[in-house]
């Protein structure tokens, strides 16, 4: 829902969806594709070969101690392996597995709740939780925040988990404390989920239902009363964020003794209709959309994530990944079209920016590919990537995409300088 001032002088207020849709469980797909990140040292990503048999829950990597791995979401046979490069140039090996239709569970999963277990098995589970900060000697983590809100408009997958899986979240909270040694665990939810969240055993905090209040930097400021310095992350301030889905998956895994291989995703069809489904990780987007009776035509826009922060993709053959919170399909006629019109200095982007970045100046430097100057002079690293600037831009400049590209290019420059 969008609320605007009659005179147009106040910022538009975008409201989160706060009534989660029920979850529809999808059948096991006939084929899944898992994206295994290639090692930074250029070695082999995996020792698998076409024709190899795999089990559900099996850890697939080049070696037992490899930092990069995937968890097989089905039992079946490897039918194809191919290189894949994502939108930011990261290289992967796409492992395609033909499912047998029945699950034969791998027994390698260590049922002892330790940090090593988390690092070896849970970084490719629903919600894509990262446990690396807990193992970093340069970081002192004092607080874990369970985000029970979704990070974009229209999406309700995380809220749905809080509403229906509070017992598993409670178990996950206890396991998180054992794994990490961190005693303070906070759960941040909207007012509508206070009753369910109070049963999780975590310290309860509420988040206002206006976008972008669910983003980590906003929760740090509004809920925890801490500011994140430009260029830093919440981990640098001693706080780790995990999604409610990731914590529930952790709790369910140790309760059932099996690694979680399915995730909840919100599907947003043309016209804004929403539905939550639970599907195996690696399921082709096409299968998920077909189950929701959502068709994709030529020149429609397919977005992974939500309408504000999502990334448009080129194919419905791509797989559902552990961190995918939403799939949005927009009709060509309803899609916001970008332009190459110049900035007219209307100031709308500055007024709506939560951190008051001079966006009108920043985007000029980003368009000119002056990334280091954009960071040094116009606060590129202060951006929390909410996408509100693109939403209000009169000239339809793709500001959010320029910012993401600028940060990515700067990371490459910094990596090259370090090497």
N, C-alpha and C positions, 0 to 999 in steps of 0.2 A: 504494500500500500504506500502511496506517495502523498504527502501532505505539503501543500504550497501556500505561501502567503498570498492574499488577494491582491496586494499592491506589488508583489514581486520583490519586496525588500528583504525578506527573511530567507534563510537557506531552506531548500526543500528538505523534508525529513522522510527518509526511506525506512519503512518498518520491516523487521524480520517477520517471516511466517512463524507463528508461535503455536500453531495447532498441527502437530505431526500427523502425517497420513499413516495408516496401518501398514505393516510390512507384508509384502507378498513374496513367498519363497519360490525361486525359479528352479526348475529341474537341472540336473547335472548336464552341462553342454556336451556335445559330441566332440568338441575340440577346444583346447585352451592354448593361449600363447603367453609365455612368461618372459619378461624383459630382464635379462641379467646384465648388470653394468660391467663393462670391461675394466680390468684392473688398471690403475694409473701407471704401473710399471710396464704396461704393454704385453704382459704375459697372457696365457690362455685364460679365458673366462670360465671354462668348464671342461671336464674330461668326457662329457657325454658324447655319444655318437648317434646318428640316425639308426633306428632299430632297437635302441636300448629300452628296456622296460623300467618304469618308475612307479613308485607307490605314492599314495596320498599322504601328504605330510613329510615327504622326503626332502632333505636339504640338498640342493643341487649347486655345486660350486667346483672350482678347480682343485681345491684341497680342503681337508677338514678345518684348517685354521684360516681359510680365506675370509677377508672382511666383506667381500661381495658375494652374495648368494641369493637364491630364490627358494621358495618352498612350493613343491608341487601341489596343486590344488585338486588333482585327480589321479586315479590309477590308470595307466595306459602305456602307450609306446611312443617314443620320440619319432615324429614323422618328418620334421624339417628343422634346420638350424640356419639362421641367416643373420647378417649384420643389420643393425637398425640404428639410426641417428635421430635423436629427438629434436625438438624445436630450438634447443640451446646448444646443439652440437655435441651433446654427450653421447658416447658410443655404447651400444648394447649388443648383446647376442640374443636374438629372438628365438626362443625354444618352443616349438609347437609340439603339443602332445595330443594324440588321438586317444580319447577316453574309452575305457572298456565298459563303462556303465555301472560298475560296482566298485566300492572303495575297499582297497586292501591297505591298511594303515601301516606306515613305516614305524619302527619302534626305536629309532635313534634318539628321539626327543627325551632330553634329561628332565625328569619330573622334579628335580631339586630347584627351588626358587633362588637362584644366585644371579649375580650380575653377568657372569660368563654365559649362563643359560640364556639370559635376555639378549646378549650380543650375538649369540650363535643361532638363535631361532626366531626371535620376535621382531626383528627389524624389517621383515617382509611379511608382516601380518596386518590385518585391517587397521586403518588409521596411520600406518607407517610410523610407528613410534621410534624415536632415536634414543639410544641409551649411551651414546658415545661420550656425552658430557659428564656422566657419572664416573667414567673411567679416565677422564682427563685430569692429570695431577695439577694442572694450572687453573682449574675451575673448582670452586667450592659451592656445591649446590645445597641450598638451605630449604627450598620450597618447591613442591611439585604442584602445578595447577592443572586440574582436569577440566578441560573446556567442554561444557555441556551444551554450548551454543554451536551453531554452524557458522562458517566463516564468510558466507555470502547470502544474498537475498534468495528467497524461494526454496532454499535447501533446508531440510528438517531431519536428515539422517541421524545426526548426533542427538538431537532432542528426542527422537524416537527411541534411541537406545536407552537414554536416561529414563524415559517414561516406562519402558517395558523390561529392562534388564538391571534394575537397581541391585538385586542380590549378587549378580556377577560383578558389578562395579565394586560393591563392598568387598568381595573376595579379592578383586584386583587391587584395591587400595592396600589391603593387608600384605599382599605379595609384593607390591611396589616398595613398601617400607622395608620388608625383609631383604629384597634385592639390592636396594640402594643405600639403606641406612638413613634415609631422610625421614624425619618424623612428621614434618608439617606437610600435609596434603590438603589442598583447597579444591573444592569443586565450584565452578562458576556456572550458574544457570539463570534462565529468565524466571520471573516471578511465578509463571504458570507451572513450573516444575519443582517448586520448593519442597512440596510434600515428598515426592519421589527421591529427590536428592538428599533429603535429611536422613534417609535410611541407609546411605552409603558409608557412613562412618567418617566421611571427610568433613573438613571445616567448610561450612556453607557460606557462599557469597552470591549475591544476585547481580545480574547484568541488565541494564536497560535495553529495551527492545528496539532501539533505533540504530541503524547501520551508521558507522562501522564499529560499534562498541564491543563486538565479540572478538576483534583481532587482538593478538597477544600484547602488542604495544599499548593498546587502549585499556586492556584489563590491567596491565602493569600500573598505568597511571591512575585509572578511576577506581580500581578495586584494591590493589595492593599499596597504592600510594608511592610507587617507585617510578623513576624516570629512566629510560634507556638512552644512553648517550648515542650521538650520531655515529653510525658505523659499527656500533656494538649490537649484541643480541641479548635477549633475556637471560641466556645462560651466563653471559658475562656479569650479569647482576645477581647471579645465584638462583635463578628461577628456570625450571624446565616445564614446558607446556606439553601435555599429551591430550588426545581427544578422549571423550567418554567412550567411544567405540573401541579404541585401543585398550583402555583399562578393562572394559567388559570382556574383550577377547582374551586378555591375560587371565582374568578370573575364571572364565569358562574353560580355558586350556588346562589349568591345573585341577579344575573340578572334574573334567571328563578324561584327562590324560591324553588329549589329542590336540595338536596344533590347529588353530582356527584357519580355515581355508576359504571362507565366504565372507563377504562384506555387504553392508547396507549402502545403497546409493539412491539419491533422489533423482527421478527422471522427470524432466520438465518438457512437456510437449508443446506443440504450436498452440498459441493462445494462452499459455501460462498454466495449463492443467498440470498437477503434480501427483507423483506416486512414488512411494518407497518400496524398493525391492531388495531382496538379499540374493546375491549371485556369487558363484565361484570366482575367485580371483583368476584373471586370465580369460574370462568369457568374452567373446567378441562383442563389441558395442552393438552390432547389428542384432544379435540374439536378444540382448536386453531390450532394445527398442521394439523389436517384434513382439516380445512378451507383453509390452505395455501398449501395443497397438499404435505405435508412433512411427510414421513413415518419414523417410528422408528423400526428398526430391533433388534433382539437379539444381545447384546454386542455393540450396538451403544452407544455413549455417549450423554446424555441429560444434558445440562448446563443451570441453571437459572442465568441470567446476561449475561456478555460478555465473550469472549474467554480469557481475561487476568485476570479478577477479579471474574468471575462467580463461582458458586458452583455446582458441578455435583450432580444430584439427581437420584433416583433409579426407579421412576415411572412416567409415563405420566398421571396417575390418580390424581396427586397432583394439587391443584388449583392455578390459577393466583392470585397473591397477590398485594396489593396496591403499593408496592415498586419494583415489578418485571419490570425491564426495557427491558429485552431481553430474548429470548429462543433460545438457540443454539443447533442444532443437528449435531453431528459429526459422520461420518462413522467410524467403527472400524479401518479400514485400514488407515484413516487419523488422528486418535487421537494420540496426543503425549503421549507416554508411559513412566511412571515413573519407576525408578530402585532403587535398594539398593546399587548401586556402591558408593564407598567413594568419597569425594571431592578430586580433583587432584590439587587444588590451582592454577588454570589457571588465576584467577583474573577477569574473564569476569563479574561476578556478581558485583564486586566492581566498575568496570569501568562504568557500566551502571546505577548503583543506583543513583537516583536523589539527595539523601541526604548523599551519601558517607558513608554508614554503612559498617563496615568490615563483610560482609555477610558470607565469608568463615569461619570465626571464630564463628559467631553467630549460624550458622546452626549446627555446631558440638555440641554446648551446648543444642540446642533445640532437636536434635536427642537423646541426653542423658537425656532429661527431666529435665535439670538443668535450669528451667525457671527464677528463681530469679537471678541467676548468669548471664544469658543471658541478662536480663534487666539492671543489674548493671554494667556489664563489656563491653557489646557489643551492646548497644543502641537499644534494642528490641523496646522500646516505641517510638523511632524516626521514625520507618518504616511507610510509608504512604500507604502501601499495594497496590502498583501498579502492582506487579507480574512480573516485568521485570527480576528479578533475576532468576526466574524459567524459563522464556522464553529463556535465553541465557545459562543456565546451561549445560555444556558439559556432565556431569554425569547423567543428567536427574533426579536430586534430586527434590522432590516436596517442594521447599523452601517456597513458598507462603503458602502452607497448614501448614507447620511446624510453620510458624510465626503466622498464625491465631490461631492455636491450642495453641501456647505458650501464646498469649495474653489472650485467653479465660481461660486457666488454672490459669494464674496469677490473673485474675479477681475473680475467685473462692477462691483463697488463700486470697486475700485482703478482700473479703466479710466475709470469715470465721474468719479472725483476728479481723475485726471490730465488729462482733457479740460477 
